[in-house]
Amino acid sequence: MNIQDLWSSALHLMGQAWWVEITTDRPHCSYYFGPFATAVEADEAKAGYIEDLESESAQGIQVAIKRCKPVQMTIDYDSQETALENYDSIVKASMSGQFS
């Protein structure tokens, strides 16, 4: 690990690192790439990430460069919605006998 990587990691731990946040409509996801020490570094790197997503046929790509501290690098909203729907049906089914 070089000094730049160590610095970026330290900034990430303090919540001061820069990240490339890419959201897509299809699939309905958010992706985080980083950490970067500066917004300029993040901006310079974003083209490669966009290219990768386009090669995977992602649609509705939107990009933001921001300071944040993501917990997950990829958030798949479609699978989360499905998980919530499944949870709701299980809870409703298990409680239906209690309200009859």
Gaussian input, Z-matrix of N, CA and C with variables (Angstrom, degrees):
# hf/3-21g

backbone

0 1
 N
 C     1     B1
 C     2     B2     1     A1
 N     3     B3     2     A2     1     D1
 C     4     B4     3     A3     2     D2
 C     5     B5     4     A4     3     D3
 N     6     B6     5     A5     4     D4
 C     7     B7     6     A6     5     D5
 C     8     B8     7     A7     6     D6
 N     9     B9     8     A8     7     D7
 C    10    B10     9     A9     8     D8
 C    11    B11    10    A10     9     D9
 N    12    B12    11    A11    10    D10
 C    13    B13    12    A12    11    D11
 C    14    B14    13    A13    12    D12
 N    15    B15    14    A14    13    D13
 C    16    B16    15    A15    14    D14
 C    17    B17    16    A16    15    D15
 N    18    B18    17    A17    16    D16
 C    19    B19    18    A18    17    D17
 C    20    B20    19    A19    18    D18
 N    21    B21    20    A20    19    D19
 C    22    B22    21    A21    20    D20
 C    23    B23    22    A22    21    D21
 N    24    B24    23    A23    22    D22
 C    25    B25    24    A24    23    D23
 C    26    B26    25    A25    24    D24
 N    27    B27    26    A26    25    D25
 C    28    B28    27    A27    26    D26
 C    29    B29    28    A28    27    D27
 N    30    B30    29    A29    28    D28
 C    31    B31    30    A30    29    D29
 C    32    B32    31    A31    30    D30
 N    33    B33    32    A32    31    D31
 C    34    B34    33    A33    32    D32
 C    35    B35    34    A34    33    D33
 N    36    B36    35    A35    34    D34
 C    37    B37    36    A36    35    D35
 C    38    B38    37    A37    36    D36
 N    39    B39    38    A38    37    D37
 C    40    B40    39    A39    38    D38
 C    41    B41    40    A40    39    D39
 N    42    B42    41    A41    40    D40
 C    43    B43    42    A42    41    D41
 C    44    B44    43    A43    42    D42
 N    45    B45    44    A44    43    D43
 C    46    B46    45    A45    44    D44
 C    47    B47    46    A46    45    D45
 N    48    B48    47    A47    46    D46
 C    49    B49    48    A48    47    D47
 C    50    B50    49    A49    48    D48
 N    51    B51    50    A50    49    D49
 C    52    B52    51    A51    50    D50
 C    53    B53    52    A52    51    D51
 N    54    B54    53    A53    52    D52
 C    55    B55    54    A54    53    D53
 C    56    B56    55    A55    54    D54
 N    57    B57    56    A56    55    D55
 C    58    B58    57    A57    56    D56
 C    59    B59    58    A58    57    D57
 N    60    B60    59    A59    58    D58
 C    61    B61    60    A60    59    D59
 C    62    B62    61    A61    60    D60
 N    63    B63    62    A62    61    D61
 C    64    B64    63    A63    62    D62
 C    65    B65    64    A64    63    D63
 N    66    B66    65    A65    64    D64
 C    67    B67    66    A66    65    D65
 C    68    B68    67    A67    66    D66
 N    69    B69    68    A68    67    D67
 C    70    B70    69    A69    68    D68
 C    71    B71    70    A70    69    D69
 N    72    B72    71    A71    70    D70
 C    73    B73    72    A72    71    D71
 C    74    B74    73    A73    72    D72
 N    75    B75    74    A74    73    D73
 C    76    B76    75    A75    74    D74
 C    77    B77    76    A76    75    D75
 N    78    B78    77    A77    76    D76
 C    79    B79    78    A78    77    D77
 C    80    B80    79    A79    78    D78
 N    81    B81    80    A80    79    D79
 C    82    B82    81    A81    80    D80
 C    83    B83    82    A82    81    D81
 N    84    B84    83    A83    82    D82
 C    85    B85    84    A84    83    D83
 C    86    B86    85    A85    84    D84
 N    87    B87    86    A86    85    D85
 C    88    B88    87    A87    86    D86
 C    89    B89    88    A88    87    D87
 N    90    B90    89    A89    88    D88
 C    91    B91    90    A90    89    D89
 C    92    B92    91    A91    90    D90
 N    93    B93    92    A92    91    D91
 C    94    B94    93    A93    92    D92
 C    95    B95    94    A94    93    D93
 N    96    B96    95    A95    94    D94
 C    97    B97    96    A96    95    D95
 C    98    B98    97    A97    96    D96
 N    99    B99    98    A98    97    D97
 C   100   B100    99    A99    98    D98
 C   101   B101   100   A100    99    D99
 N   102   B102   101   A101   100   D100
 C   103   B103   102   A102   101   D101
 C   104   B104   103   A103   102   D102
 N   105   B105   104   A104   103   D103
 C   106   B106   105   A105   104   D104
 C   107   B107   106   A106   105   D105
 N   108   B108   107   A107   106   D106
 C   109   B109   108   A108   107   D107
 C   110   B110   109   A109   108   D108
 N   111   B111   110   A110   109   D109
 C   112   B112   111   A111   110   D110
 C   113   B113   112   A112   111   D111
 N   114   B114   113   A113   112   D112
 C   115   B115   114   A114   113   D113
 C   116   B116   115   A115   114   D114
 N   117   B117   116   A116   115   D115
 C   118   B118   117   A117   116   D116
 C   119   B119   118   A118   117   D117
 N   120   B120   119   A119   118   D118
 C   121   B121   120   A120   119   D119
 C   122   B122   121   A121   120   D120
 N   123   B123   122   A122   121   D121
 C   124   B124   123   A123   122   D122
 C   125   B125   124   A124   123   D123
 N   126   B126   125   A125   124   D124
 C   127   B127   126   A126   125   D125
 C   128   B128   127   A127   126   D126
 N   129   B129   128   A128   127   D127
 C   130   B130   129   A129   128   D128
 C   131   B131   130   A130   129   D129
 N   132   B132   131   A131   130   D130
 C   133   B133   132   A132   131   D131
 C   134   B134   133   A133   132   D132
 N   135   B135   134   A134   133   D133
 C   136   B136   135   A135   134   D134
 C   137   B137   136   A136   135   D135
 N   138   B138   137   A137   136   D136
 C   139   B139   138   A138   137   D137
 C   140   B140   139   A139   138   D138
 N   141   B141   140   A140   139   D139
 C   142   B142   141   A141   140   D140
 C   143   B143   142   A142   141   D141
 N   144   B144   143   A143   142   D142
 C   145   B145   144   A144   143   D143
 C   146   B146   145   A145   144   D144
 N   147   B147   146   A146   145   D145
 C   148   B148   147   A147   146   D146
 C   149   B149   148   A148   147   D147
 N   150   B150   149   A149   148   D148
 C   151   B151   150   A150   149   D149
 C   152   B152   151   A151   150   D150
 N   153   B153   152   A152   151   D151
 C   154   B154   153   A153   152   D152
 C   155   B155   154   A154   153   D153
 N   156   B156   155   A155   154   D154
 C   157   B157   156   A156   155   D155
 C   158   B158   157   A157   156   D156
 N   159   B159   158   A158   157   D157
 C   160   B160   159   A159   158   D158
 C   161   B161   160   A160   159   D159
 N   162   B162   161   A161   160   D160
 C   163   B163   162   A162   161   D161
 C   164   B164   163   A163   162   D162
 N   165   B165   164   A164   163   D163
 C   166   B166   165   A165   164   D164
 C   167   B167   166   A166   165   D165
 N   168   B168   167   A167   166   D166
 C   169   B169   168   A168   167   D167
 C   170   B170   169   A169   168   D168
 N   171   B171   170   A170   169   D169
 C   172   B172   171   A171   170   D170
 C   173   B173   172   A172   171   D171
 N   174   B174   173   A173   172   D172
 C   175   B175   174   A174   173   D173
 C   176   B176   175   A175   174   D174
 N   177   B177   176   A176   175   D175
 C   178   B178   177   A177   176   D176
 C   179   B179   178   A178   177   D177
 N   180   B180   179   A179   178   D178
 C   181   B181   180   A180   179   D179
 C   182   B182   181   A181   180   D180
 N   183   B183   182   A182   181   D181
 C   184   B184   183   A183   182   D182
 C   185   B185   184   A184   183   D183
 N   186   B186   185   A185   184   D184
 C   187   B187   186   A186   185   D185
 C   188   B188   187   A187   186   D186
 N   189   B189   188   A188   187   D187
 C   190   B190   189   A189   188   D188
 C   191   B191   190   A190   189   D189
 N   192   B192   191   A191   190   D190
 C   193   B193   192   A192   191   D191
 C   194   B194   193   A193   192   D192
 N   195   B195   194   A194   193   D193
 C   196   B196   195   A195   194   D194
 C   197   B197   196   A196   195   D195
 N   198   B198   197   A197   196   D196
 C   199   B199   198   A198   197   D197
 C   200   B200   199   A199   198   D198
 N   201   B201   200   A200   199   D199
 C   202   B202   201   A201   200   D200
 C   203   B203   202   A202   201   D201
 N   204   B204   203   A203   202   D202
 C   205   B205   204   A204   203   D203
 C   206   B206   205   A205   204   D204
 N   207   B207   206   A206   205   D205
 C   208   B208   207   A207   206   D206
 C   209   B209   208   A208   207   D207
 N   210   B210   209   A209   208   D208
 C   211   B211   210   A210   209   D209
 C   212   B212   211   A211   210   D210
 N   213   B213   212   A212   211   D211
 C   214   B214   213   A213   212   D212
 C   215   B215   214   A214   213   D213
 N   216   B216   215   A215   214   D214
 C   217   B217   216   A216   215   D215
 C   218   B218   217   A217   216   D216
 N   219   B219   218   A218   217   D217
 C   220   B220   219   A219   218   D218
 C   221   B221   220   A220   219   D219
 N   222   B222   221   A221   220   D220
 C   223   B223   222   A222   221   D221
 C   224   B224   223   A223   222   D222
 N   225   B225   224   A224   223   D223
 C   226   B226   225   A225   224   D224
 C   227   B227   226   A226   225   D225
 N   228   B228   227   A227   226   D226
 C   229   B229   228   A228   227   D227
 C   230   B230   229   A229   228   D228
 N   231   B231   230   A230   229   D229
 C   232   B232   231   A231   230   D230
 C   233   B233   232   A232   231   D231
 N   234   B234   233   A233   232   D232
 C   235   B235   234   A234   233   D233
 C   236   B236   235   A235   234   D234
 N   237   B237   236   A236   235   D235
 C   238   B238   237   A237   236   D236
 C   239   B239   238   A238   237   D237
 N   240   B240   239   A239   238   D238
 C   241   B241   240   A240   239   D239
 C   242   B242   241   A241   240   D240
 N   243   B243   242   A242   241   D241
 C   244   B244   243   A243   242   D242
 C   245   B245   244   A244   243   D243
 N   246   B246   245   A245   244   D244
 C   247   B247   246   A246   245   D245
 C   248   B248   247   A247   246   D246
 N   249   B249   248   A248   247   D247
 C   250   B250   249   A249   248   D248
 C   251   B251   250   A250   249   D249
 N   252   B252   251   A251   250   D250
 C   253   B253   252   A252   251   D251
 C   254   B254   253   A253   252   D252
 N   255   B255   254   A254   253   D253
 C   256   B256   255   A255   254   D254
 C   257   B257   256   A256   255   D255
 N   258   B258   257   A257   256   D256
 C   259   B259   258   A258   257   D257
 C   260   B260   259   A259   258   D258
 N   261   B261   260   A260   259   D259
 C   262   B262   261   A261   260   D260
 C   263   B263   262   A262   261   D261
 N   264   B264   263   A263   262   D262
 C   265   B265   264   A264   263   D263
 C   266   B266   265   A265   264   D264
 N   267   B267   266   A266   265   D265
 C   268   B268   267   A267   266   D266
 C   269   B269   268   A268   267   D267
 N   270   B270   269   A269   268   D268
 C   271   B271   270   A270   269   D269
 C   272   B272   271   A271   270   D270
 N   273   B273   272   A272   271   D271
 C   274   B274   273   A273   272   D272
 C   275   B275   274   A274   273   D273
 N   276   B276   275   A275   274   D274
 C   277   B277   276   A276   275   D275
 C   278   B278   277   A277   276   D276
 N   279   B279   278   A278   277   D277
 C   280   B280   279   A279   278   D278
 C   281   B281   280   A280   279   D279
 N   282   B282   281   A281   280   D280
 C   283   B283   282   A282   281   D281
 C   284   B284   283   A283   282   D282
 N   285   B285   284   A284   283   D283
 C   286   B286   285   A285   284   D284
 C   287   B287   286   A286   285   D285
 N   288   B288   287   A287   286   D286
 C   289   B289   288   A288   287   D287
 C   290   B290   289   A289   288   D288
 N   291   B291   290   A290   289   D289
 C   292   B292   291   A291   290   D290
 C   293   B293   292   A292   291   D291
 N   294   B294   293   A293   292   D292
 C   295   B295   294   A294   293   D293
 C   296   B296   295   A295   294   D294
 N   297   B297   296   A296   295   D295
 C   298   B298   297   A297   296   D296
 C   299   B299   298   A298   297   D297

   B1=1.4532
   B2=1.5303
   B3=1.3294
   B4=1.4620
   B5=1.5390
   B6=1.3149
   B7=1.4645
   B8=1.5276
   B9=1.3369
   B10=1.4707
   B11=1.5288
   B12=1.3421
   B13=1.4645
   B14=1.5249
   B15=1.3234
   B16=1.4637
   B17=1.5278
   B18=1.3389
   B19=1.4585
   B20=1.5258
   B21=1.3293
   B22=1.4676
   B23=1.5276
   B24=1.3206
   B25=1.4670
   B26=1.5209
   B27=1.3282
   B28=1.4675
   B29=1.5267
   B30=1.3248
   B31=1.4626
   B32=1.5250
   B33=1.3277
   B34=1.4633
   B35=1.5285
   B36=1.3145
   B37=1.4683
   B38=1.5223
   B39=1.3265
   B40=1.4660
   B41=1.5282
   B42=1.3460
   B43=1.4503
   B44=1.5164
   B45=1.3326
   B46=1.4591
   B47=1.5298
   B48=1.3111
   B49=1.4686
   B50=1.5216
   B51=1.3169
   B52=1.4613
   B53=1.5175
   B54=1.3094
   B55=1.4510
   B56=1.5228
   B57=1.3187
   B58=1.4547
   B59=1.5228
   B60=1.3301
   B61=1.4599
   B62=1.5248
   B63=1.3172
   B64=1.4594
   B65=1.5189
   B66=1.3334
   B67=1.4539
   B68=1.5212
   B69=1.3098
   B70=1.4620
   B71=1.5249
   B72=1.3395
   B73=1.4638
   B74=1.5218
   B75=1.3342
   B76=1.4660
   B77=1.5036
   B78=1.3019
   B79=1.4604
   B80=1.5271
   B81=1.3114
   B82=1.4623
   B83=1.5366
   B84=1.3418
   B85=1.4615
   B86=1.5247
   B87=1.3182
   B88=1.4642
   B89=1.5239
   B90=1.3218
   B91=1.4636
   B92=1.5291
   B93=1.3191
   B94=1.4610
   B95=1.5210
   B96=1.3363
   B97=1.4572
   B98=1.5203
   B99=1.3121
   B100=1.4559
   B101=1.5067
   B102=1.2930
   B103=1.4685
   B104=1.5295
   B105=1.3292
   B106=1.4565
   B107=1.5231
   B108=1.3289
   B109=1.4657
   B110=1.5223
   B111=1.3362
   B112=1.4605
   B113=1.5325
   B114=1.3294
   B115=1.4587
   B116=1.5237
   B117=1.3226
   B118=1.4650
   B119=1.5314
   B120=1.3353
   B121=1.4700
   B122=1.5242
   B123=1.3137
   B124=1.4637
   B125=1.5239
   B126=1.3312
   B127=1.4638
   B128=1.5293
   B129=1.3283
   B130=1.4656
   B131=1.5275
   B132=1.3199
   B133=1.4673
   B134=1.5221
   B135=1.3283
   B136=1.4668
   B137=1.5195
   B138=1.3174
   B139=1.4691
   B140=1.5250
   B141=1.3170
   B142=1.4604
   B143=1.5178
   B144=1.3272
   B145=1.4681
   B146=1.5228
   B147=1.3311
   B148=1.4665
   B149=1.5245
   B150=1.3227
   B151=1.4627
   B152=1.5308
   B153=1.3178
   B154=1.4718
   B155=1.5293
   B156=1.3224
   B157=1.4593
   B158=1.5287
   B159=1.3299
   B160=1.4656
   B161=1.5212
   B162=1.3293
   B163=1.4704
   B164=1.5299
   B165=1.3402
   B166=1.4709
   B167=1.5268
   B168=1.3396
   B169=1.4692
   B170=1.5220
   B171=1.3207
   B172=1.4679
   B173=1.5212
   B174=1.3256
   B175=1.4645
   B176=1.5231
   B177=1.3353
   B178=1.4601
   B179=1.5143
   B180=1.3185
   B181=1.4709
   B182=1.5252
   B183=1.3386
   B184=1.4624
   B185=1.5198
   B186=1.3429
   B187=1.4680
   B188=1.5163
   B189=1.3267
   B190=1.4638
   B191=1.5245
   B192=1.3188
   B193=1.4562
   B194=1.5286
   B195=1.3247
   B196=1.4630
   B197=1.5161
   B198=1.3160
   B199=1.4614
   B200=1.5109
   B201=1.3036
   B202=1.4560
   B203=1.5251
   B204=1.2950
   B205=1.4587
   B206=1.5286
   B207=1.3438
   B208=1.4710
   B209=1.5199
   B210=1.3076
   B211=1.4651
   B212=1.5237
   B213=1.3380
   B214=1.4652
   B215=1.5175
   B216=1.3128
   B217=1.4598
   B218=1.5254
   B219=1.3268
   B220=1.4590
   B221=1.5125
   B222=1.3328
   B223=1.4641
   B224=1.5211
   B225=1.3168
   B226=1.4628
   B227=1.5277
   B228=1.3197
   B229=1.4573
   B230=1.5143
   B231=1.3269
   B232=1.4621
   B233=1.5207
   B234=1.3138
   B235=1.4679
   B236=1.5208
   B237=1.3354
   B238=1.4641
   B239=1.5200
   B240=1.3511
   B241=1.4575
   B242=1.5214
   B243=1.3379
   B244=1.4589
   B245=1.5236
   B246=1.3345
   B247=1.4645
   B248=1.5226
   B249=1.3319
   B250=1.4658
   B251=1.5285
   B252=1.3357
   B253=1.4552
   B254=1.5284
   B255=1.3296
   B256=1.4604
   B257=1.5209
   B258=1.3220
   B259=1.4616
   B260=1.5248
   B261=1.3497
   B262=1.4654
   B263=1.5176
   B264=1.3646
   B265=1.4620
   B266=1.5230
   B267=1.3192
   B268=1.4694
   B269=1.5230
   B270=1.3389
   B271=1.4646
   B272=1.5261
   B273=1.3270
   B274=1.4692
   B275=1.5265
   B276=1.3284
   B277=1.4612
   B278=1.5209
   B279=1.3248
   B280=1.4676
   B281=1.5193
   B282=1.3316
   B283=1.4538
   B284=1.5253
   B285=1.3184
   B286=1.4701
   B287=1.5147
   B288=1.2975
   B289=1.4739
   B290=1.5063
   B291=1.3215
   B292=1.4636
   B293=1.5346
   B294=1.3063
   B295=1.4681
   B296=1.5228
   B297=1.3112
   B298=1.4619
   B299=1.4972
   A1=107.56
   A2=115.96
   A3=119.15
   A4=110.93
   A5=115.99
   A6=121.35
   A7=111.02
   A8=117.09
   A9=120.38
   A10=110.91
   A11=117.13
   A12=121.00
   A13=110.97
   A14=116.97
   A15=120.67
   A16=111.15
   A17=116.21
   A18=120.62
   A19=110.40
   A20=117.23
   A21=121.10
   A22=110.86
   A23=116.56
   A24=120.55
   A25=111.26
   A26=116.82
   A27=120.40
   A28=110.32
   A29=116.98
   A30=120.55
   A31=110.85
   A32=116.29
   A33=120.13
   A34=110.40
   A35=116.94
   A36=120.15
   A37=111.30
   A38=117.10
   A39=121.64
   A40=111.81
   A41=117.25
   A42=120.69
   A43=113.10
   A44=117.52
   A45=121.91
   A46=113.35
   A47=117.36
   A48=120.70
   A49=110.02
   A50=115.17
   A51=122.58
   A52=108.95
   A53=115.96
   A54=122.90
   A55=110.05
   A56=115.18
   A57=121.29
   A58=105.47
   A59=116.37
   A60=121.54
   A61=107.32
   A62=115.71
   A63=120.57
   A64=107.92
   A65=115.36
   A66=120.51
   A67=108.21
   A68=115.20
   A69=120.67
   A70=108.83
   A71=114.70
   A72=120.08
   A73=111.51
   A74=115.19
   A75=121.55
   A76=109.04
   A77=119.73
   A78=126.52
   A79=110.29
   A80=116.16
   A81=120.94
   A82=108.03
   A83=114.92
   A84=120.81
   A85=111.66
   A86=114.78
   A87=122.87
   A88=106.74
   A89=114.96
   A90=121.66
   A91=108.00
   A92=116.34
   A93=121.31
   A94=108.99
   A95=115.26
   A96=122.01
   A97=107.89
   A98=116.11
   A99=120.80
   A100=109.03
   A101=118.55
   A102=128.49
   A103=111.37
   A104=114.37
   A105=122.51
   A106=108.71
   A107=115.65
   A108=120.77
   A109=111.92
   A110=117.49
   A111=120.41
   A112=110.35
   A113=115.30
   A114=120.60
   A115=110.61
   A116=117.16
   A117=121.25
   A118=110.17
   A119=117.13
   A120=120.42
   A121=110.81
   A122=116.38
   A123=120.58
   A124=110.12
   A125=116.06
   A126=121.06
   A127=111.17
   A128=116.77
   A129=120.74
   A130=112.00
   A131=117.43
   A132=121.13
   A133=113.31
   A134=117.84
   A135=120.60
   A136=113.88
   A137=118.93
   A138=121.23
   A139=111.69
   A140=117.39
   A141=120.75
   A142=112.50
   A143=116.62
   A144=120.30
   A145=110.56
   A146=116.14
   A147=120.55
   A148=109.67
   A149=116.30
   A150=120.90
   A151=110.98
   A152=116.84
   A153=120.45
   A154=111.01
   A155=117.21
   A156=120.42
   A157=111.34
   A158=116.52
   A159=119.46
   A160=111.14
   A161=117.15
   A162=120.08
   A163=111.42
   A164=116.36
   A165=121.21
   A166=110.94
   A167=116.93
   A168=124.72
   A169=114.38
   A170=117.36
   A171=120.18
   A172=108.80
   A173=115.78
   A174=121.15
   A175=110.08
   A176=115.70
   A177=120.94
   A178=112.20
   A179=116.62
   A180=121.80
   A181=110.42
   A182=115.69
   A183=122.52
   A184=107.72
   A185=115.93
   A186=120.77
   A187=110.30
   A188=115.43
   A189=121.55
   A190=108.13
   A191=115.27
   A192=121.41
   A193=105.37
   A194=116.56
   A195=118.19
   A196=112.09
   A197=113.38
   A198=119.90
   A199=106.99
   A200=115.25
   A201=120.10
   A202=108.08
   A203=115.31
   A204=120.68
   A205=107.59
   A206=116.13
   A207=118.53
   A208=112.31
   A209=114.12
   A210=120.59
   A211=109.96
   A212=115.68
   A213=122.15
   A214=108.12
   A215=116.77
   A216=120.57
   A217=111.37
   A218=117.15
   A219=121.92
   A220=108.65
   A221=115.76
   A222=121.16
   A223=106.68
   A224=116.17
   A225=122.47
   A226=107.49
   A227=116.39
   A228=121.19
   A229=112.01
   A230=117.73
   A231=120.59
   A232=110.81
   A233=117.84
   A234=119.91
   A235=110.72
   A236=118.33
   A237=120.47
   A238=110.79
   A239=116.90
   A240=120.34
   A241=110.07
   A242=116.96
   A243=120.98
   A244=110.12
   A245=116.57
   A246=120.29
   A247=110.39
   A248=117.79
   A249=121.00
   A250=111.19
   A251=116.79
   A252=120.16
   A253=110.16
   A254=117.27
   A255=120.96
   A256=110.24
   A257=118.02
   A258=122.38
   A259=109.94
   A260=116.24
   A261=120.27
   A262=111.27
   A263=117.49
   A264=118.63
   A265=111.89
   A266=117.04
   A267=120.13
   A268=109.72
   A269=116.77
   A270=120.72
   A271=110.04
   A272=118.10
   A273=121.23
   A274=110.77
   A275=116.28
   A276=119.86
   A277=111.11
   A278=116.96
   A279=119.89
   A280=111.01
   A281=118.04
   A282=120.37
   A283=112.47
   A284=118.17
   A285=120.24
   A286=112.42
   A287=118.66
   A288=121.58
   A289=112.16
   A290=118.39
   A291=121.54
   A292=112.22
   A293=116.80
   A294=119.83
   A295=113.17
   A296=118.27
   A297=121.03
   A298=110.96
   D1=129.92
   D2=-179.31
   D3=-88.68
   D4=175.09
   D5=-176.52
   D6=-61.90
   D7=-39.76
   D8=179.72
   D9=-61.11
   D10=-42.02
   D11=178.27
   D12=-64.81
   D13=-40.73
   D14=177.77
   D15=-62.92
   D16=-42.68
   D17=179.46
   D18=-63.74
   D19=-44.51
   D20=179.03
   D21=-61.95
   D22=-40.13
   D23=178.42
   D24=-65.55
   D25=-40.39
   D26=177.80
   D27=-64.04
   D28=-42.50
   D29=177.69
   D30=-62.54
   D31=-38.71
   D32=178.52
   D33=-61.95
   D34=-45.25
   D35=-179.54
   D36=-60.31
   D37=-31.76
   D38=-179.94
   D39=-88.22
   D40=-2.33
   D41=-178.61
   D42=75.37
   D43=21.36
   D44=-177.12
   D45=-112.90
   D46=6.21
   D47=-179.97
   D48=-79.53
   D49=157.52
   D50=176.90
   D51=-98.50
   D52=143.43
   D53=-178.25
   D54=-133.36
   D55=151.19
   D56=169.96
   D57=-95.50
   D58=117.93
   D59=176.33
   D60=-105.55
   D61=120.36
   D62=178.28
   D63=-118.71
   D64=125.04
   D65=175.28
   D66=-111.16
   D67=145.86
   D68=178.84
   D69=-130.47
   D70=148.19
   D71=176.59
   D72=-80.29
   D73=-39.64
   D74=178.26
   D75=-134.29
   D76=110.05
   D77=-5.13
   D78=-68.31
   D79=158.39
   D80=-179.53
   D81=-80.06
   D82=90.95
   D83=-173.32
   D84=-141.51
   D85=160.92
   D86=166.77
   D87=-122.38
   D88=135.98
   D89=179.62
   D90=-122.88
   D91=140.69
   D92=176.92
   D93=-120.27
   D94=129.83
   D95=179.79
   D96=-124.20
   D97=130.10
   D98=-179.19
   D99=156.64
   D100=-159.86
   D101=2.66
   D102=-83.18
   D103=157.13
   D104=176.39
   D105=-124.06
   D106=147.94
   D107=-179.46
   D108=-74.47
   D109=-28.78
   D110=-178.43
   D111=-135.64
   D112=158.19
   D113=176.34
   D114=-64.71
   D115=-32.98
   D116=179.48
   D117=-63.06
   D118=-44.56
   D119=178.21
   D120=-60.68
   D121=-43.56
   D122=-179.84
   D123=-63.09
   D124=-43.93
   D125=-179.49
   D126=-62.61
   D127=-39.51
   D128=179.22
   D129=-67.09
   D130=-29.02
   D131=-177.11
   D132=-86.01
   D133=-18.99
   D134=-171.16
   D135=-61.06
   D136=-33.20
   D137=-177.22
   D138=-58.37
   D139=-40.24
   D140=179.49
   D141=-65.29
   D142=-37.85
   D143=179.01
   D144=-69.16
   D145=-41.37
   D146=178.04
   D147=-62.14
   D148=-44.15
   D149=179.71
   D150=-58.94
   D151=-43.65
   D152=179.21
   D153=-61.48
   D154=-44.40
   D155=-179.28
   D156=-67.49
   D157=-38.87
   D158=176.65
   D159=-63.22
   D160=-37.66
   D161=179.22
   D162=-67.58
   D163=-20.07
   D164=176.19
   D165=-95.39
   D166=12.28
   D167=176.61
   D168=67.99
   D169=26.67
   D170=175.19
   D171=-66.22
   D172=145.20
   D173=-178.86
   D174=-125.84
   D175=154.43
   D176=178.32
   D177=67.03
   D178=46.34
   D179=-175.61
   D180=-78.58
   D181=128.48
   D182=175.02
   D183=-128.94
   D184=140.22
   D185=-174.15
   D186=-124.24
   D187=139.57
   D188=173.50
   D189=-138.15
   D190=140.92
   D191=173.09
   D192=-103.93
   D193=122.24
   D194=-175.04
   D195=-149.63
   D196=156.42
   D197=170.41
   D198=-86.90
   D199=123.98
   D200=178.67
   D201=-161.95
   D202=-179.78
   D203=179.04
   D204=-137.51
   D205=76.13
   D206=-175.89
   D207=-64.04
   D208=143.37
   D209=177.81
   D210=-89.82
   D211=-35.41
   D212=177.24
   D213=-117.27
   D214=142.07
   D215=177.93
   D216=-81.59
   D217=-27.71
   D218=177.31
   D219=-132.87
   D220=128.99
   D221=175.81
   D222=-118.40
   D223=116.45
   D224=-179.97
   D225=-100.67
   D226=99.99
   D227=-176.05
   D228=-68.09
   D229=-31.78
   D230=178.79
   D231=-61.66
   D232=-45.54
   D233=-178.70
   D234=-71.74
   D235=-31.16
   D236=176.74
   D237=-67.56
   D238=-41.26
   D239=178.98
   D240=-64.32
   D241=-40.88
   D242=178.15
   D243=-63.22
   D244=-41.93
   D245=179.36
   D246=-63.40
   D247=-41.58
   D248=178.59
   D249=-65.81
   D250=-41.42
   D251=178.34
   D252=-62.02
   D253=-43.34
   D254=178.83
   D255=-63.63
   D256=-41.80
   D257=179.32
   D258=-62.29
   D259=-45.69
   D260=179.44
   D261=-59.09
   D262=-43.46
   D263=-179.17
   D264=-66.82
   D265=-35.80
   D266=178.89
   D267=-66.35
   D268=-45.16
   D269=-179.31
   D270=-63.87
   D271=-45.10
   D272=-179.82
   D273=-62.72
   D274=-41.99
   D275=-179.36
   D276=-65.48
   D277=-40.17
   D278=-176.98
   D279=-74.26
   D280=-24.90
   D281=-178.25
   D282=-96.78
   D283=-10.16
   D284=-175.05
   D285=-60.79
   D286=-34.66
   D287=179.45
   D288=-69.46
   D289=-21.98
   D290=-177.39
   D291=-79.50
   D292=-17.19
   D293=-175.41
   D294=-110.72
   D295=10.47
   D296=-178.44
   D297=-81.63

